[in-house]
Amino acid sequence: ILLVKGSHCKTTEKIVMKLAVSVHASKLKNVAGAFKGTSDPYAVITEIATTPGETPKVLGKTEVIKNSLSPNWVKVFPVEMEMGSPKKVVVQIFDEVRKGDNKSMGSATFDLSECLGARGNTKARKIKGGGTIFCHVDKSQGSGLLRLGMKASGLKNTEGFMRKSDPFYELSQRRDAGGGLTWDNVHRSETVKNNLNPVWKDTVVDLSVLCKGDQDKPILISVFDHESSGKHVLMGQVESTVNKLKEKGTLKLKVKNKETGTVTITKADVSGVEEITEQLESTTVEEAAAPEPSSSEGAYVPSVPPAGGGAYVPTPGPSSYVPSSRGPTFVDYISGGCELNVCVAIDFTGSNGDPRQPGTLHHLSHGGQKNDYEKAISAIVGILAAYDTDQMYPVYGFGAKYGGIVRHCFQVGNAAESHGVQGILDAYHGVFRTGLIMSSPTVFVEVIQTAAAKAMSMQEQARAQGRQSYTILLILTDGSVSDVNATAQCLAQCANAPLSVVIVGVGNADFSAMQFLDDSQPPSTDIAQFVAFNRHAHSPHSLTSETLREIPDQLVRYFQSHGIQPLPPVRRSDGDIVVEPENEDEIDLSLGFGEEGDVYVAGGGQHYRSY
């Protein structure tokens, strides 16, 4: 976590998610050529530039899988990502040609937010010419590099008479898959031909990938005899840890409890490990005040009598949670299938101006130019949509009259929920045909209470089904609330709900009172974030990065304060993953290949967002 002191009393926290990216492919087209066998594919992963000033960079390339059209590469690529900041990678597959230029086998672009939000943290996409690329993201933690040198001796030959084995080794990390412990391959060495006493080249392995930074965590060393069919034969295995490898000893390999040779660690140097000193200051936890009875009647539906029943106001729960640097993270909860739900509330008070007049905040241009409300909805919900599988969003309005009564929470759109970002925009456009009268005052309390009630209900339903749910309320307004104290009290009362409230100020009003709402609650119960749109009108990336930066910590704080741990990571087979069509707008990206096998960006690699 990078802490940056802001200009207000609340500390700004940039929460960086450490991820590990891995890829595999299936049913690729063979490009080796006639009478030349089967392609030997490898993949190059490139992070593209998504904002001006950034430069694309090659994250690395996988190992080569010989004679395979469905390669399952084991190399993993660490990346860092902030919620609200787009992170896209291009996966390009090549057929290795020893004498000549490598041949392209296809490429696909993946948004890592969409991968993280997908069930099983995996997305799949078809590629031109045939085949599918799968991109998987997982939690990465820890830091540092292991420089490893290794050799083996006395290996048992698995090739039979007159031939010798071609050994390579794999390193695997231990993972709790919910149904039990299993091993995930994270590194594969080169193959040494015809040698039962191989000396492999020194290599560098990221500790976050190998052991999640825990140098006492078990790792598995497996030695195989390489087979061109891809059905490699196990020659021996041994468990160890990074700390034991640092002793540079000799380890016995076994297959079915029978010794089959030894491996000797010739080098095991660790560097770049962060030393973290934790200080917990004394903390006073105050119990939240009991909520006052609510007179809310729920969201008003124009032309339809409102349903009875007041909005539920959450009651105080367990004492505040103090996050631990080693505790569960946002990625843990999302990987376990936690669903993010989004509600949108739009200000229709008269201070927005006559929407029929150009230049007013709600004016709808016939030339395709978005107003600031449309820009904010498209940018923010567009990011959050990656974590919402059903893409259904309740849309509320406030501050307008229906039937002569000012409604502080009414339904926007013909249905209770709108589908996708475009559905929200369609509902927003349609509200001006319902006979509403833009009025005053500006009151948030009812939409916050309604969203809190929905958030509590959805989490209870999810928990009953063995799932988890969290809700984000996006409020778009052109001015300060009429009663700041009542709004602050409402936020405090709803602090026990699985809810984050993001308030975006549109226009040029004085939003100092809104900033007070953002700063008024102690960090342990703060669920609100205020952002002035005009400060980020130049860039949707700047807007989403600022508005969504507190949500990961708020989500973790809610679940931990209620004793709710992340669910085991969801694992899905390739057959259960929906394969998306080829990328419509292929990103222009040219790679260069150096004489030593290094890969670099030769041209292109930019894909900027705009409103």
C-alpha positions, 0 to 999 in steps of 0.5 A: 500500500502506498500512502500519500497524504492528501490536502484534507484530514483523511489520508489518501490510500492508494491500494495496489493489488499484486496479481500473478498472470498466467496463460494457456491456449487450446486448439491452435492452428499448426503453422509449422508448415508441410512435413515439418511436424507440429508447432512449438508455441510460446507466448509473449505478454505485453502490458499496453499503455492506457493513459497518456504518458505511459509506455507499453512494456513487455512483461516477459515470455513463457517457455517453449512447449514443443510439438503442442497446439494446446500449450499449458505454460507454467511461467507466471507474470507478476503485475500491479493494479489499482482498482479504477485504473485500467490494466490491459495486456496483449498475449501474442503466441509465436511458433519458435523457428530455430533457423528463421523468423518465429511465426505468429500463431495469433493474439488476444487482448485482456482487461485484467479487471475483467479477468479478476472479476470473472468466475475462476478469475479467468477469461477466454478469447478466440483468436484469428486463424483458430484457437483460444487463449485463456488468461488467468489472474491470481493473488500475488504477495511477497517480494524478492527474487531467488537466483537459483542454480541446480544440477542433478546426478545419478538420475534413473534412465527412463528411456530404455536401452541405448537411449538416455533421458532428456531431463528438465525440472519444474518448481511448484507452489503449494495451494489450498484449493478448497477441496485439499492441497494441490501443487501449481507449476510456476517455473520450468527449466530448459531441457538438457538432452541425453544426460543423467547428470544434467547441469541446468542454467541459472535462473531467476524466480519471483518469490511472490510467484514461487512461495508468496514471499514466505521462504518457509512455505513448502515448494516442490522440485520435480524432474521430468524426462522430456517427451516430444508427445508432451507426456513427460515422464516423472524422474523424481520429486522432493519437497523443500523450502527457499530457506532450505535451498539457501543452505545449498545442499543435496536433496534426494529425489524419489518416485513412489518412495524409491530413490531415483537420484539427487539434485544439488543446489549450487546457487540460491541467492535471495534479493529484493525482499522488503523488510516491513515494520508494523506499528499498531497505535493505540485505538479507541473503538466507539460504539455507533449510536443506535439508528433512529426510526426511518420514515422512508417508503422506499424508491418511488415508481412514477405512475405506479403506487409505491410499495409499502415498507420502510427502508431498513436501517442497519444496526450497529455490529461488532467493533471496528476492524483494524486491517492487518498487513497479512490479513485477507485482501480484496483479491482474496474476496473477489477470487472467492466469488464475492459479487459486487453490486452497483446502484446509481442515484441521479440528482434531478433538482432544479439547480441542474438547469432546464435540460432543454437548454444547451449548456445545462448539466442534464442537456442531452446532445443530439450530436453524440456529445455526452454531458458530465452525468453520462460521462461519469456513469460510463466511466465508473460503472464501466469499471465496476461492471467487470466485477458484476456478473449479471450486469443489472443495476437499480437506478434511482433519482432524487429531487424531482416532483411527481404528483406534486410531491418532491420525491427523494428516491424514485425509480429511474427507468421502466424496470426496477433494474437496468441492464449494462451501462447502456441500459442505465443511460437509456433509463436516464434519458427516458426519465425526462419523458415521465412528466417529472418537475425538477425541484428541490431540496437535495436530499441523499438520506432516502437513497442511502437508506434504500441502498443499505437495505438492498445491500443487507438483503443481498448479502443475507441471501448470498450468505444463505447460499454460501456466497458473498455480496457487497454493494456500491452506491454511486450518487451523482449530484450538482450541489451540496446536500440541504442537511449535512448533519442528517446525511452524516448521521445516515452514513454513520448509521449505515456503516454496518452495511456491506456498502460503499457510497461514492459521491461525484459532484457535477458542475461548478457548485461549492462542494466544501460541505460534501468534502465534510461528509467524506472527512467526517467519519473515522477511518474505521467506519468511513463508507463514503468517498467524494470526488469533484468531477471537474477535477478529473474532466480531462481523463476517465482514468483519473476519475475512476482511479480517484472514485474507486480507490477506497472500495477495496479497503472498505470491502475487506473491513466490512467482512473482517469486522463481521468475522466473514473470511474469504471463500476458497478461490473458485476454480473452473475447467476450460469447458466451463468458461465462456469463450468470447469472440475475437477482439473487434479493435485489434491493438497495434503492437509490434515486437522486436526480438534481440539476439539473446532472446530478449523481447521489446516493444518496437512500435504501437501498444497504446490504447487510451480511454476517452469519455 
